[in-house]
Amino acid sequence: MKHFCDQWIEEWCQDNGWTDLVISGYNQYWAFPPNAVMPEPIPSKVLRLIKAEKGLCFEEKVWISLVSLASVSAIILCYFLRSPMPLVFTFAFNAIAVAKLEVEDM
C-alpha cells in the first residue's frame, strides 16, 4: 500500500534542494541531495516527519472507509440473520486491512 502521496515527497525535495526524484516501487524514494553526484534514498526520518505532518493519503482513507462500512454492515447483518458469521468474515477482512495500513519500518 502506498503510504505517501508523491506530491508530498516532491514538495519536500523542492524545499530542501534535492533534485531528480525517482519513485522505485511503493514507499521507496530516491533523489540527488544538494551538490551530490549519486542519488540517495530519502531519509526515513524525513518520511516519518512528512507522514506525521500530512496525515493519511487517499489510498489509506479509502481502506479506512471500507473497514468502517464493512463493520457497520456486519453488525446490521448479524442482527437480521441472527448469526455471528458476518462478524467473523468482517474480522478477517479488517485484520488484513489493518495490516496493510501499518507503515513498514523504513
N, CA, C and O atoms as a GROMACS GRO file, in nm:
protein
  424
    1MET      N    1   0.084  -0.117   0.000
    1MET     CA    2   0.000   0.000   0.000
    1MET      C    3   0.089   0.124   0.000
    1MET      O    4   0.193   0.128   0.066
    2LYS      N    5   0.048   0.220  -0.071
    2LYS     CA    6   0.120   0.346  -0.079
    2LYS      C    7   0.082   0.433   0.042
    2LYS      O    8  -0.035   0.466   0.061
    3HIS      N    9   0.181   0.468   0.122
    3HIS     CA   10   0.155   0.545   0.244
    3HIS      C   11   0.185   0.694   0.228
    3HIS      O   12   0.153   0.773   0.316
    4PHE      N   13   0.246   0.731   0.117
    4PHE     CA   14   0.284   0.871   0.094
    4PHE      C   15   0.230   0.917  -0.040
    4PHE      O   16   0.233   0.842  -0.138
    5CYS      N   17   0.183   1.038  -0.045
    5CYS     CA   18   0.143   1.098  -0.171
    5CYS      C   19   0.271   1.148  -0.239
    5CYS      O   20   0.354   1.214  -0.175
    6ASP      N   21   0.289   1.116  -0.367
    6ASP     CA   22   0.410   1.156  -0.438
    6ASP      C   23   0.432   1.306  -0.435
    6ASP      O   24   0.545   1.353  -0.431
    7GLN      N   25   0.323   1.381  -0.437
    7GLN     CA   26   0.332   1.526  -0.434
    7GLN      C   27   0.397   1.575  -0.304
    7GLN      O   28   0.470   1.674  -0.305
    8TRP      N   29   0.372   1.506  -0.192
    8TRP     CA   30   0.432   1.545  -0.064
    8TRP      C   31   0.584   1.533  -0.073
    8TRP      O   32   0.657   1.622  -0.027
    9ILE      N   33   0.632   1.424  -0.132
    9ILE     CA   34   0.776   1.400  -0.142
    9ILE      C   35   0.839   1.501  -0.239
    9ILE      O   36   0.946   1.556  -0.211
   10GLU      N   37   0.772   1.524  -0.352
   10GLU     CA   38   0.823   1.623  -0.447
   10GLU      C   39   0.833   1.761  -0.384
   10GLU      O   40   0.930   1.834  -0.405
   11GLU      N   41   0.734   1.797  -0.307
   11GLU     CA   42   0.732   1.926  -0.238
   11GLU      C   43   0.851   1.936  -0.141
   11GLU      O   44   0.918   2.039  -0.135
   12TRP      N   45   0.875   1.830  -0.065
   12TRP     CA   46   0.988   1.829   0.029
   12TRP      C   47   1.120   1.842  -0.046
   12TRP      O   48   1.209   1.916  -0.004
   13CYS      N   49   1.133   1.769  -0.157
   13CYS     CA   50   1.257   1.775  -0.236
   13CYS      C   51   1.282   1.917  -0.288
   13CYS      O   52   1.395   1.966  -0.282
   14GLN      N   53   1.179   1.982  -0.337
   14GLN     CA   54   1.195   2.118  -0.388
   14GLN      C   55   1.233   2.215  -0.275
   14GLN      O   56   1.316   2.304  -0.295
   15ASP      N   57   1.172   2.197  -0.159
   15ASP     CA   58   1.201   2.286  -0.046
   15ASP      C   59   1.342   2.267   0.009
   15ASP      O   60   1.400   2.361   0.063
   16ASN      N   61   1.399   2.147  -0.005
   16ASN     CA   62   1.529   2.116   0.054
   16ASN      C   63   1.642   2.100  -0.047
   16ASN      O   64   1.752   2.059  -0.009
   17GLY      N   65   1.618   2.131  -0.173
   17GLY     CA   66   1.723   2.130  -0.273
   17GLY      C   67   1.757   1.994  -0.331
   17GLY      O   68   1.857   1.981  -0.401
   18TRP      N   69   1.678   1.892  -0.305
   18TRP     CA   70   1.701   1.761  -0.365
   18TRP      C   71   1.642   1.764  -0.506
   18TRP      O   72   1.539   1.827  -0.529
   19THR      N   73   1.708   1.697  -0.600
   19THR     CA   74   1.664   1.702  -0.739
   19THR      C   75   1.643   1.563  -0.796
   19THR      O   76   1.686   1.463  -0.739
   20ASP      N   77   1.575   1.558  -0.910
   20ASP     CA   78   1.553   1.436  -0.987
   20ASP      C   79   1.496   1.322  -0.903
   20ASP      O   80   1.558   1.216  -0.891
   21LEU      N   81   1.380   1.344  -0.846
   21LEU     CA   82   1.314   1.242  -0.764
   21LEU      C   83   1.280   1.121  -0.849
   21LEU      O   84   1.224   1.134  -0.958
   22VAL      N   85   1.313   1.002  -0.797
   22VAL     CA   86   1.280   0.876  -0.862
   22VAL      C   87   1.199   0.794  -0.762
   22VAL      O   88   1.240   0.774  -0.648
   23ILE      N   89   1.084   0.746  -0.807
   23ILE     CA   90   0.998   0.663  -0.723
   23ILE      C   91   1.013   0.520  -0.770
   23ILE      O   92   0.968   0.484  -0.879
   24SER      N   93   1.078   0.439  -0.688
   24SER     CA   94   1.101   0.299  -0.728
   24SER      C   95   1.018   0.208  -0.637
   24SER      O   96   1.062   0.171  -0.528
   25GLY      N   97   0.900   0.174  -0.683
   25GLY     CA   98   0.811   0.090  -0.604
   25GLY      C   99   0.736   0.171  -0.502
   25GLY      O  100   0.741   0.294  -0.502
   26TYR      N  101   0.666   0.101  -0.416
   26TYR     CA  102   0.589   0.168  -0.312
   26TYR      C  103   0.680   0.214  -0.200
   26TYR      O  104   0.760   0.136  -0.147
   27ASN      N  105   0.668   0.340  -0.163
   27ASN     CA  106   0.737   0.399  -0.049
   27ASN      C  107   0.889   0.392  -0.059
   27ASN      O  108   0.957   0.389   0.043
   28GLN      N  109   0.943   0.389  -0.178
   28GLN     CA  110   1.088   0.394  -0.200
   28GLN      C  111   1.117   0.513  -0.289
   28GLN      O  112   1.087   0.513  -0.408
   29TYR      N  113   1.176   0.614  -0.229
   29TYR     CA  114   1.201   0.740  -0.299
   29TYR      C  115   1.351   0.769  -0.299
   29TYR      O  116   1.416   0.764  -0.194
   30TRP      N  117   1.403   0.800  -0.415
   30TRP     CA  118   1.545   0.833  -0.432
   30TRP      C  119   1.554   0.969  -0.499
   30TRP      O  120   1.472   1.004  -0.584
   31ALA      N  121   1.656   1.046  -0.460
   31ALA     CA  122   1.680   1.175  -0.523
   31ALA      C  123   1.825   1.215  -0.501
   31ALA      O  124   1.895   1.156  -0.419
   32PHE      N  125   1.868   1.315  -0.575
   32PHE     CA  126   2.003   1.367  -0.559
   32PHE      C  127   2.003   1.475  -0.451
   32PHE      O  128   1.935   1.576  -0.465
   33PRO      N  129   2.078   1.454  -0.342
   33PRO     CA  130   2.089   1.559  -0.241
   33PRO      C  131   2.162   1.680  -0.300
   33PRO      O  132   2.223   1.670  -0.406
   34PRO      N  133   2.157   1.794  -0.232
   34PRO     CA  134   2.227   1.911  -0.284
   34PRO      C  135   2.377   1.882  -0.303
   34PRO      O  136   2.442   1.827  -0.214
   35ASN      N  137   2.430   1.920  -0.418
   35ASN     CA  138   2.572   1.906  -0.453
   35ASN      C  139   2.620   1.760  -0.455
   35ASN      O  140   2.738   1.735  -0.430
   36ALA      N  141   2.533   1.666  -0.483
   36ALA     CA  142   2.572   1.524  -0.485
   36ALA      C  143   2.575   1.473  -0.629
   36ALA      O  144   2.510   1.529  -0.718
   37VAL      N  145   2.651   1.367  -0.650
   37VAL     CA  146   2.660   1.308  -0.783
   37VAL      C  147   2.592   1.171  -0.790
   37VAL      O  148   2.579   1.113  -0.898
   38MET      N  149   2.549   1.120  -0.675
   38MET     CA  150   2.478   0.991  -0.671
   38MET      C  151   2.346   1.010  -0.598
   38MET      O  152   2.339   1.080  -0.498
   39PRO      N  153   2.239   0.946  -0.650
   39PRO     CA  154   2.111   0.957  -0.578
   39PRO      C  155   2.116   0.878  -0.447
   39PRO      O  156   2.186   0.777  -0.437
   40GLU      N  157   2.043   0.925  -0.351
   40GLU     CA  158   2.033   0.858  -0.222
   40GLU      C  159   1.886   0.843  -0.186
   40GLU      O  160   1.803   0.922  -0.233
   41PRO      N  161   1.853   0.743  -0.105
   41PRO     CA  162   1.713   0.733  -0.062
   41PRO      C  163   1.678   0.852   0.027
   41PRO      O  164   1.761   0.904   0.102
   42ILE      N  165   1.553   0.893   0.018
   42ILE     CA  166   1.506   0.998   0.108
   42ILE      C  167   1.513   0.940   0.248
   42ILE      O  168   1.464   0.829   0.271
   43PRO      N  169   1.574   1.010   0.343
   43PRO     CA  170   1.591   0.954   0.479
   43PRO      C  171   1.457   0.916   0.543
   43PRO      O  172   1.357   0.986   0.529
   44SER      N  173   1.457   0.803   0.612
   44SER     CA  174   1.334   0.754   0.675
   44SER      C  175   1.283   0.852   0.780
   44SER      O  176   1.162   0.863   0.801
   45LYS      N  177   1.374   0.922   0.846
   45LYS     CA  178   1.332   1.022   0.944
   45LYS      C  179   1.248   1.131   0.876
   45LYS      O  180   1.149   1.178   0.932
   46VAL      N  181   1.288   1.169   0.757
   46VAL     CA  182   1.214   1.270   0.681
   46VAL      C  183   1.078   1.216   0.639
   46VAL      O  184   0.978   1.287   0.648
   47LEU      N  185   1.075   1.090   0.594
   47LEU     CA  186   0.947   1.030   0.553
   47LEU      C  187   0.850   1.023   0.671
   47LEU      O  188   0.731   1.050   0.655
   48ARG      N  189   0.901   0.986   0.788
   48ARG     CA  190   0.814   0.982   0.907
   48ARG      C  191   0.763   1.122   0.943
   48ARG      O  192   0.648   1.138   0.983
   49LEU      N  193   0.849   1.221   0.929
   49LEU     CA  194   0.810   1.359   0.958
   49LEU      C  195   0.702   1.407   0.860
   49LEU      O  196   0.606   1.471   0.901
   50ILE      N  197   0.719   1.375   0.732
   50ILE     CA  198   0.619   1.411   0.631
   50ILE      C  199   0.486   1.344   0.663
   50ILE      O  200   0.380   1.406   0.654
   51LYS      N  201   0.492   1.215   0.700
   51LYS     CA  202   0.370   1.140   0.731
   51LYS      C  203   0.299   1.200   0.852
   51LYS      O  204   0.176   1.212   0.852
   52ALA      N  205   0.375   1.237   0.954
   52ALA     CA  206   0.316   1.297   1.074
   52ALA      C  207   0.254   1.432   1.043
   52ALA      O  208   0.151   1.469   1.100
   53GLU      N  209   0.316   1.505   0.953
   53GLU     CA  210   0.267   1.639   0.918
   53GLU      C  211   0.145   1.634   0.827
   53GLU      O  212   0.050   1.709   0.848
   54LYS      N  213   0.147   1.546   0.727
   54LYS     CA  214   0.042   1.544   0.624
   54LYS      C  215  -0.075   1.451   0.658
   54LYS      O  216  -0.186   1.475   0.612
   55GLY      N  217  -0.052   1.346   0.737
   55GLY     CA  218  -0.160   1.256   0.773
   55GLY      C  219  -0.177   1.141   0.675
   55GLY      O  220  -0.079   1.088   0.623
   56LEU      N  221  -0.301   1.103   0.651
   56LEU     CA  222  -0.331   0.988   0.567
   56LEU      C  223  -0.338   1.026   0.420
   56LEU      O  224  -0.385   1.134   0.385
   57CYS      N  225  -0.290   0.937   0.335
   57CYS     CA  226  -0.302   0.960   0.191
   57CYS      C  227  -0.439   0.907   0.145
   57CYS      O  228  -0.513   0.848   0.223
   58PHE      N  229  -0.470   0.930   0.017
   58PHE     CA  230  -0.601   0.893  -0.036
   58PHE      C  231  -0.628   0.743  -0.023
   58PHE      O  232  -0.738   0.703   0.015
   59GLU      N  233  -0.529   0.660  -0.056
   59GLU     CA  234  -0.548   0.515  -0.051
   59GLU      C  235  -0.578   0.466   0.091
   59GLU      O  236  -0.661   0.378   0.110
   60GLU      N  237  -0.511   0.525   0.189
   60GLU     CA  238  -0.537   0.487   0.328
   60GLU      C  239  -0.678   0.528   0.370
   60GLU      O  240  -0.745   0.456   0.443
   61LYS      N  241  -0.722   0.645   0.325
   61LYS     CA  242  -0.858   0.690   0.357
   61LYS      C  243  -0.963   0.596   0.298
   61LYS      O  244  -1.065   0.569   0.361
   62VAL      N  245  -0.936   0.547   0.176
   62VAL     CA  246  -1.029   0.453   0.112
   62VAL      C  247  -1.038   0.324   0.194
   62VAL      O  248  -1.148   0.274   0.219
   63TRP      N  249  -0.923   0.271   0.237
   63TRP     CA  250  -0.923   0.147   0.315
   63TRP      C  251  -0.995   0.166   0.448
   63TRP      O  252  -1.069   0.077   0.492
   64ILE      N  253  -0.975   0.279   0.513
   64ILE     CA  254  -1.044   0.304   0.640
   64ILE      C  255  -1.194   0.314   0.618
   64ILE      O  256  -1.272   0.266   0.701
   65SER      N  257  -1.235   0.376   0.509
   65SER     CA  258  -1.378   0.382   0.477
   65SER      C  259  -1.436   0.243   0.452
   65SER      O  260  -1.547   0.212   0.497
   66LEU      N  261  -1.361   0.159   0.381
   66LEU     CA  262  -1.408   0.022   0.356
   66LEU      C  263  -1.420  -0.058   0.486
   66LEU      O  264  -1.516  -0.133   0.504
   67VAL      N  265  -1.324  -0.041   0.574
   67VAL     CA  266  -1.329  -0.111   0.704
   67VAL      C  267  -1.451  -0.067   0.783
   67VAL      O  268  -1.521  -0.150   0.841
   68SER      N  269  -1.476   0.062   0.785
   68SER     CA  270  -1.591   0.115   0.859
   68SER      C  271  -1.722   0.065   0.800
   68SER      O  272  -1.811   0.022   0.873
   69LEU      N  273  -1.733   0.070   0.668
   69LEU     CA  274  -1.854   0.024   0.600
   69LEU      C  275  -1.877  -0.125   0.624
   69LEU      O  276  -1.990  -0.167   0.648
   70ALA      N  277  -1.771  -0.205   0.615
   70ALA     CA  278  -1.784  -0.349   0.638
   70ALA      C  279  -1.826  -0.379   0.781
   70ALA      O  280  -1.906  -0.468   0.804
   71SER      N  281  -1.773  -0.305   0.876
   71SER     CA  282  -1.807  -0.329   1.016
   71SER      C  283  -1.953  -0.296   1.046
   71SER      O  284  -2.022  -0.374   1.112
   72VAL      N  285  -1.999  -0.184   0.996
   72VAL     CA  286  -2.139  -0.146   1.018
   72VAL      C  287  -2.232  -0.244   0.948
   72VAL      O  288  -2.334  -0.284   1.004
   73SER      N  289  -2.196  -0.283   0.825
   73SER     CA  290  -2.279  -0.380   0.752
   73SER      C  291  -2.285  -0.514   0.825
   73SER      O  292  -2.390  -0.577   0.829
   74ALA      N  293  -2.173  -0.556   0.882
   74ALA     CA  294  -2.170  -0.684   0.953
   74ALA      C  295  -2.259  -0.679   1.077
   74ALA      O  296  -2.328  -0.776   1.108
   75ILE      N  297  -2.257  -0.570   1.147
   75ILE     CA  298  -2.342  -0.556   1.266
   75ILE      C  299  -2.489  -0.565   1.228
   75ILE      O  300  -2.567  -0.633   1.294
   76ILE      N  301  -2.527  -0.496   1.121
   76ILE     CA  302  -2.667  -0.500   1.076
   76ILE      C  303  -2.705  -0.640   1.029
   76ILE      O  304  -2.812  -0.689   1.063
   77LEU      N  305  -2.617  -0.704   0.952
   77LEU     CA  306  -2.645  -0.840   0.905
   77LEU      C  307  -2.655  -0.940   1.020
   77LEU      O  308  -2.740  -1.029   1.018
   78CYS      N  309  -2.571  -0.925   1.120
   78CYS     CA  310  -2.578  -1.015   1.236
   78CYS      C  311  -2.713  -1.005   1.305
   78CYS      O  312  -2.770  -1.105   1.349
   79TYR      N  313  -2.763  -0.884   1.314
   79TYR     CA  314  -2.892  -0.864   1.380
   79TYR      C  315  -3.004  -0.932   1.300
   79TYR      O  316  -3.086  -1.004   1.357
   80PHE      N  317  -3.007  -0.907   1.169
   80PHE     CA  318  -3.116  -0.962   1.088
   80PHE      C  319  -3.102  -1.111   1.061
   80PHE      O  320  -3.204  -1.180   1.053
   81LEU      N  321  -2.982  -1.161   1.046
   81LEU     CA  322  -2.962  -1.303   1.018
   81LEU      C  323  -2.955  -1.387   1.145
   81LEU      O  324  -2.966  -1.510   1.141
   82ARG      N  325  -2.936  -1.319   1.257
   82ARG     CA  326  -2.922  -1.387   1.386
   82ARG      C  327  -2.808  -1.490   1.380
   82ARG      O  328  -2.820  -1.604   1.426
   83SER      N  329  -2.698  -1.445   1.323
   83SER     CA  330  -2.580  -1.530   1.306
   83SER      C  331  -2.455  -1.445   1.325
   83SER      O  332  -2.451  -1.330   1.281
   84PRO      N  333  -2.352  -1.500   1.390
   84PRO     CA  334  -2.229  -1.423   1.409
   84PRO      C  335  -2.133  -1.429   1.288
   84PRO      O  336  -2.028  -1.366   1.290
   85MET      N  337  -2.169  -1.504   1.186
   85MET     CA  338  -2.077  -1.524   1.074
   85MET      C  339  -2.038  -1.395   1.001
   85MET      O  340  -1.922  -1.381   0.962
   86PRO      N  341  -2.130  -1.300   0.980
   86PRO     CA  342  -2.085  -1.175   0.916
   86PRO      C  343  -1.975  -1.105   0.996
   86PRO      O  344  -1.884  -1.045   0.938
   87LEU      N  345  -1.982  -1.112   1.127
   87LEU     CA  346  -1.877  -1.052   1.209
   87LEU      C  347  -1.745  -1.126   1.194
   87LEU      O  348  -1.638  -1.064   1.196
   88VAL      N  349  -1.752  -1.257   1.181
   88VAL     CA  350  -1.629  -1.336   1.163
   88VAL      C  351  -1.561  -1.299   1.032
   88VAL      O  352  -1.439  -1.277   1.029
   89PHE      N  353  -1.638  -1.291   0.925
   89PHE     CA  354  -1.580  -1.254   0.795
   89PHE      C  355  -1.527  -1.111   0.797
   89PHE      O  356  -1.421  -1.083   0.740
   90THR      N  357  -1.600  -1.021   0.861
   90THR     CA  358  -1.556  -0.883   0.870
   90THR      C  359  -1.430  -0.872   0.955
   90THR      O  360  -1.342  -0.791   0.925
   91PHE      N  361  -1.421  -0.952   1.059
   91PHE     CA  362  -1.298  -0.950   1.141
   91PHE      C  363  -1.178  -0.990   1.058
   91PHE      O  364  -1.072  -0.929   1.069
   92ALA      N  365  -1.194  -1.092   0.974
   92ALA     CA  366  -1.083  -1.136   0.888
   92ALA      C  367  -1.045  -1.025   0.789
   92ALA      O  368  -0.927  -0.997   0.770
   93PHE      N  369  -1.143  -0.962   0.727
   93PHE     CA  370  -1.117  -0.853   0.634
   93PHE      C  371  -1.048  -0.736   0.705
   93PHE      O  372  -0.952  -0.680   0.653
   94ASN      N  373  -1.097  -0.701   0.823
   94ASN     CA  374  -1.039  -0.589   0.898
   94ASN      C  375  -0.896  -0.618   0.942
   94ASN      O  376  -0.812  -0.528   0.944
   95ALA      N  377  -0.867  -0.743   0.976
   95ALA     CA  378  -0.731  -0.779   1.015
   95ALA      C  379  -0.634  -0.759   0.899
   95ALA      O  380  -0.523  -0.710   0.918
   96ILE      N  381  -0.677  -0.796   0.780
   96ILE     CA  382  -0.593  -0.776   0.662
   96ILE      C  383  -0.576  -0.627   0.633
   96ILE      O  384  -0.466  -0.581   0.602
   97ALA      N  385  -0.685  -0.552   0.643
   97ALA     CA  386  -0.679  -0.409   0.614
   97ALA      C  387  -0.589  -0.335   0.714
   97ALA      O  388  -0.512  -0.248   0.674
   98VAL      N  389  -0.598  -0.370   0.840
   98VAL     CA  390  -0.514  -0.305   0.941
   98VAL      C  391  -0.367  -0.339   0.917
   98VAL      O  392  -0.279  -0.255   0.936
   99ALA      N  393  -0.339  -0.461   0.876
   99ALA     CA  394  -0.201  -0.498   0.845
   99ALA      C  395  -0.149  -0.418   0.725
   99ALA      O  396  -0.033  -0.379   0.722
  100LYS      N  397  -0.235  -0.394   0.626
  100LYS     CA  398  -0.195  -0.313   0.510
  100LYS      C  399  -0.173  -0.168   0.548
  100LYS      O  400  -0.089  -0.100   0.487
  101LEU      N  401  -0.244  -0.118   0.647
  101LEU     CA  402  -0.231   0.021   0.690
  101LEU      C  403  -0.105   0.045   0.772
  101LEU      O  404  -0.063   0.159   0.790
  102GLU      N  405  -0.044  -0.061   0.821
  102GLU     CA  406   0.078  -0.048   0.902
  102GLU      C  407   0.192   0.005   0.815
  102GLU      O  408   0.221  -0.049   0.708
  103VAL      N  409   0.255   0.111   0.861
  103VAL     CA  410   0.369   0.168   0.788
  103VAL      C  411   0.493   0.086   0.823
  103VAL      O  412   0.532   0.078   0.939
  104GLU      N  413   0.554   0.027   0.720
  104GLU     CA  414   0.671  -0.056   0.742
  104GLU      C  415   0.786   0.029   0.791
  104GLU      O  416   0.794   0.148   0.760
  105ASP      N  417   0.874  -0.032   0.867
  105ASP     CA  418   0.993   0.039   0.914
  105ASP      C  419   1.083   0.064   0.795
  105ASP      O  420   1.124  -0.029   0.727
  106MET      N  421   1.112   0.188   0.771
  106MET     CA  422   1.188   0.223   0.652
  106MET      C  423   1.334   0.226   0.678
  106MET      O  424   1.413   0.255   0.588
   0.00000   0.00000   0.00000
